[in-house]
Amino acid sequence: MKILVANLGSTSFKHRLFDMTDERQLARGGIERIGSSESRCMIDIGGRRQEKTLRVPDHAEAVRQCLAQLTDPRTGCLTDAAEVSAIAFKAVHGGRMSGVQRVTPDLLDAMEQMRDVAPAHNPPYVAAMRLLSDKLPEIPLVAAFETDFHRTIPDRNRYYAIPYEWAERALVRRYGFHGASHRYIATRTAELLGPGLRIVSCHLGGSSSVCAIRNGQSVMSSMGFSPQSGLPQNNRVGDLDPFALPVLMQHTGKSLDEVLAILTSQSGLLGLSGACNDMRDLVEAIAGGDTRAQLAFDVFVADVRRYLGACLVELGGADVLVFTGGIGENQSVVRAAVSDGLESLGIAIDPEANRAAKGEAKISVPQSRTQVWVVPTNEEIVVARQAAKLLSEKGPSPC
């Protein structure tokens, strides 16, 4: 069984193709500037990278171009596009729907209902899924929701202190996101160190969250009702007192929709620093003496530490602290800042091991009660596994 895992943006399409017989990655690639006069198409098959530029008007054509590259008689890895059993999506928010499901009109309607809650994610996914369902009906589509891993969170960590009816009828509760990444960390850490662990998973990247995991199950997440909550993101706000909204509307003269748009696209690291929404640029600006970049860095680290502390209390201590995601895997300065001064909590890293870490690496000192690891995440293989399991249980025919 071969699964094509798709990661969609409003004008982009990234993909990985897996042979689930042995979970081998056959190809990876992407298409940028979909809808423009020229779109850059890249694919890597077995280490052979190819690039070309052509017009790709929509996501359906992007998938067709991807399949054409995969089935190219000279360089492809497939004989026929029919070898692709499904296209699987790392879907973000389904509200009343979660888990791993075939893409149906009802599922798309559920995602549509949450478009204002996940404005950076749901609209492009819904539009692309509808288009692919219409133009490529022969290929089954599978949605693996990010919220699924967090369905094990106990009610004490799921409910807000709002009228109970709001949680039950309007479904306003803490969902948690980055489920594929945290699920991978739970699985991979158990493979490395054994089962039954208390894990704090720090997925730090353009979008970030901290998750407490006990015995492979999520019990707490820094993200709540929406992907805008929790830690500051690259350009999204993170936690904010809702009573600030009328003050901001009065101060700026902007409508609620306009303020919310700024909180989801011009806030986070970008809003605090005024220029940087990438941690690499932020660290470079700090080296040059930029005080606002330093402020953004400090706020980000402080919030990671705040949720780390909450996770340690929830778990009663941790056996393993894992850093993953683009920042967690590659920014030793962030890992050092998050871990600084936590020796009394049983967390102590080796500065040299931290600086030298590449790929999977243990960076804690031997006497640290909590092991500290860097583990590169692999969200795509998690989604591929989930899709393959669904197809095996329900059969390959599309809905």
HELIX and SHEET records of a PDB file:
HELIX    1   1 HIS A   59  LEU A   70  1                                  12    
HELIX    2   2 ALA A   81  GLU A   83  5                                   3    
HELIX    3   3 PRO A  105  GLN A  113  1                                   9    
HELIX    4   4 ASN A  122  LYS A  135  1                                  14    
HELIX    5   5 ASP A  148  THR A  152  5                                   5    
HELIX    6   6 ASP A  155  ARG A  158  1                                   4    
HELIX    7   7 TYR A  164  ARG A  169  1                                   6    
HELIX    8   8 GLY A  179  LEU A  193  1                                  15    
HELIX    9   9 ALA A  244  THR A  252  1                                   9    
HELIX   10  10 LEU A  256  SER A  265  1                                  10    
HELIX   11  11 GLY A  268  SER A  273  1                                   6    
HELIX   12  12 MET A  279  ALA A  287  1                                   9    
HELIX   13  13 THR A  291  LEU A  315  1                                  25    
HELIX   14  14 GLY A  325  ASN A  330  1                                   6    
HELIX   15  15 SER A  332  SER A  339  1                                   8    
HELIX   16  16 GLU A  343  LEU A  345  5                                   3    
HELIX   17  17 PRO A  351  ALA A  356  1                                   6    
HELIX   18  18 GLU A  379  LYS A  394  1                                  16    
SHEET    1   A 8 ARG A  48  LEU A  54  0                                        
SHEET    2   A 8 SER A  39  ILE A  45 -1                                        
SHEET    3   A 8 ARG A  24  GLU A  32 -1                                        
SHEET    4   A 8 SER A  12  ASP A  19 -1                                        
SHEET    5   A 8 LYS A   2  GLY A   9 -1                                        
SHEET    6   A 8 VAL A  84  ALA A  91  1                                        
SHEET    7   A 8 LEU A 141  PHE A 145  1                                        
SHEET    8   A 8 VAL A 100  ARG A 102 -1                                        
SHEET    1   B 6 GLN A 217  SER A 221  0                                        
SHEET    2   B 6 SER A 209  ARG A 214 -1                                        
SHEET    3   B 6 ARG A 198  HIS A 203 -1                                        
SHEET    4   B 6 VAL A 320  THR A 324  1                                        
SHEET    5   B 6 GLN A 371  VAL A 374  1                                        
SHEET    6   B 6 ALA A 361  LYS A 362 -1                                        
END                                                                             
